[in-house]
Amino acid sequence: MTYRIVAERGNETVRMDRASSLMAVAKARVWASEGWHVTIIVHDQVHLAPADSNRLLEACA
């Protein structure tokens, strides 16, 4: 399973993939703390499903 992090701020967009859910959430938290709007997308081999990044971030806080 791959976790894609999409961070957006103004006209900038950064995309990165992580294999670990913990690393994806940690990266997302750092970007969000710097004012970026962050989305985590869980890429399963069967389908692509967007995750509720706010719930993920709150669960790990």
PyRosetta script that sets phi, psi and omega in degrees:
from pyrosetta import init, pose_from_sequence

init()
pose = pose_from_sequence("MTYRIVAERGNETVRMDRASSLMAVAKARVWASEGWHVTIIVHDQVHLAPADSNRLLEACA")
pose.set_psi(1, 138.7)
pose.set_omega(1, 179.2)
pose.set_phi(2, -118.4)
pose.set_psi(2, 142.9)
pose.set_omega(2, 179.2)
pose.set_phi(3, -114.0)
pose.set_psi(3, 119.2)
pose.set_omega(3, 178.2)
pose.set_phi(4, -99.9)
pose.set_psi(4, 129.4)
pose.set_omega(4, 177.3)
pose.set_phi(5, -105.1)
pose.set_psi(5, 126.8)
pose.set_omega(5, 176.7)
pose.set_phi(6, -120.1)
pose.set_psi(6, 116.4)
pose.set_omega(6, 180.0)
pose.set_phi(7, -113.4)
pose.set_psi(7, 130.2)
pose.set_omega(7, -178.0)
pose.set_phi(8, -129.2)
pose.set_psi(8, 138.2)
pose.set_omega(8, 175.9)
pose.set_phi(9, -154.7)
pose.set_psi(9, 119.3)
pose.set_omega(9, -177.3)
pose.set_phi(10, 62.1)
pose.set_psi(10, -124.4)
pose.set_omega(10, 179.1)
pose.set_phi(11, -102.0)
pose.set_psi(11, 14.5)
pose.set_omega(11, 179.5)
pose.set_phi(12, -102.3)
pose.set_psi(12, 140.9)
pose.set_omega(12, 174.8)
pose.set_phi(13, -135.9)
pose.set_psi(13, 131.9)
pose.set_omega(13, 177.5)
pose.set_phi(14, -123.1)
pose.set_psi(14, 132.4)
pose.set_omega(14, 177.7)
pose.set_phi(15, -123.0)
pose.set_psi(15, 137.2)
pose.set_omega(15, 176.4)
pose.set_phi(16, -147.7)
pose.set_psi(16, 150.4)
pose.set_omega(16, 179.4)
pose.set_phi(17, -112.9)
pose.set_psi(17, 142.0)
pose.set_omega(17, 176.4)
pose.set_phi(18, -134.3)
pose.set_psi(18, 145.6)
pose.set_omega(18, 179.3)
pose.set_phi(19, -87.0)
pose.set_psi(19, -23.0)
pose.set_omega(19, -176.8)
pose.set_phi(20, -102.8)
pose.set_psi(20, 132.0)
pose.set_omega(20, 178.0)
pose.set_phi(21, -65.5)
pose.set_psi(21, -36.3)
pose.set_omega(21, 179.0)
pose.set_phi(22, -64.1)
pose.set_psi(22, -42.1)
pose.set_omega(22, 178.9)
pose.set_phi(23, -67.9)
pose.set_psi(23, -37.4)
pose.set_omega(23, 178.8)
pose.set_phi(24, -63.6)
pose.set_psi(24, -45.6)
pose.set_omega(24, -179.6)
pose.set_phi(25, -67.6)
pose.set_psi(25, -40.0)
pose.set_omega(25, 178.8)
pose.set_phi(26, -62.3)
pose.set_psi(26, -45.5)
pose.set_omega(26, 177.9)
pose.set_phi(27, -62.1)
pose.set_psi(27, -43.6)
pose.set_omega(27, -179.3)
pose.set_phi(28, -61.9)
pose.set_psi(28, -39.5)
pose.set_omega(28, 179.5)
pose.set_phi(29, -64.2)
pose.set_psi(29, -40.6)
pose.set_omega(29, 179.2)
pose.set_phi(30, -64.0)
pose.set_psi(30, -48.0)
pose.set_omega(30, 179.9)
pose.set_phi(31, -61.8)
pose.set_psi(31, -43.3)
pose.set_omega(31, -179.3)
pose.set_phi(32, -63.7)
pose.set_psi(32, -37.7)
pose.set_omega(32, -179.8)
pose.set_phi(33, -67.2)
pose.set_psi(33, -20.0)
pose.set_omega(33, 178.3)
pose.set_phi(34, -95.4)
pose.set_psi(34, 12.6)
pose.set_omega(34, 173.9)
pose.set_phi(35, 92.2)
pose.set_psi(35, 10.6)
pose.set_omega(35, 178.9)
pose.set_phi(36, -88.2)
pose.set_psi(36, 148.2)
pose.set_omega(36, 171.9)
pose.set_phi(37, -88.3)
pose.set_psi(37, 117.4)
pose.set_omega(37, -171.1)
pose.set_phi(38, -114.2)
pose.set_psi(38, 137.0)
pose.set_omega(38, 174.2)
pose.set_phi(39, -127.0)
pose.set_psi(39, 136.8)
pose.set_omega(39, 174.2)
pose.set_phi(40, -109.8)
pose.set_psi(40, 127.4)
pose.set_omega(40, 178.8)
pose.set_phi(41, -113.3)
pose.set_psi(41, 125.8)
pose.set_omega(41, 179.5)
pose.set_phi(42, -91.2)
pose.set_psi(42, 117.9)
pose.set_omega(42, -178.9)
pose.set_phi(43, -103.6)
pose.set_psi(43, 106.1)
pose.set_omega(43, 175.9)
pose.set_phi(44, -96.8)
pose.set_psi(44, 156.7)
pose.set_omega(44, -179.4)
pose.set_phi(45, -67.1)
pose.set_psi(45, -18.9)
pose.set_omega(45, -179.5)
pose.set_phi(46, -90.4)
pose.set_psi(46, -41.8)
pose.set_omega(46, -177.0)
pose.set_phi(47, -154.6)
pose.set_psi(47, 170.7)
pose.set_omega(47, 177.7)
pose.set_phi(48, -112.1)
pose.set_psi(48, 124.0)
pose.set_omega(48, -177.7)
pose.set_phi(49, -131.7)
pose.set_psi(49, 125.8)
pose.set_omega(49, 176.8)
pose.set_phi(50, -72.2)
pose.set_psi(50, 137.5)
pose.set_omega(50, 178.5)
pose.set_phi(51, -94.1)
pose.set_psi(51, 153.6)
pose.set_omega(51, 175.0)
pose.set_phi(52, -81.0)
pose.set_psi(52, 94.1)
pose.set_omega(52, -172.5)
pose.set_phi(53, -63.1)
pose.set_psi(53, -31.8)
pose.set_omega(53, 178.4)
pose.set_phi(54, -64.6)
pose.set_psi(54, -42.2)
pose.set_omega(54, 177.9)
pose.set_phi(55, -66.3)
pose.set_psi(55, -38.3)
pose.set_omega(55, 177.9)
pose.set_phi(56, -62.8)
pose.set_psi(56, -44.2)
pose.set_omega(56, -179.0)
pose.set_phi(57, -66.3)
pose.set_psi(57, -40.1)
pose.set_omega(57, 179.2)
pose.set_phi(58, -67.8)
pose.set_psi(58, -35.8)
pose.set_omega(58, -179.8)
pose.set_phi(59, -66.3)
pose.set_psi(59, -30.1)
pose.set_omega(59, -177.5)
pose.set_phi(60, -94.3)
pose.set_psi(60, -2.7)
pose.set_omega(60, -178.1)
pose.set_phi(61, -76.4)
pose.dump_pdb("model.pdb")
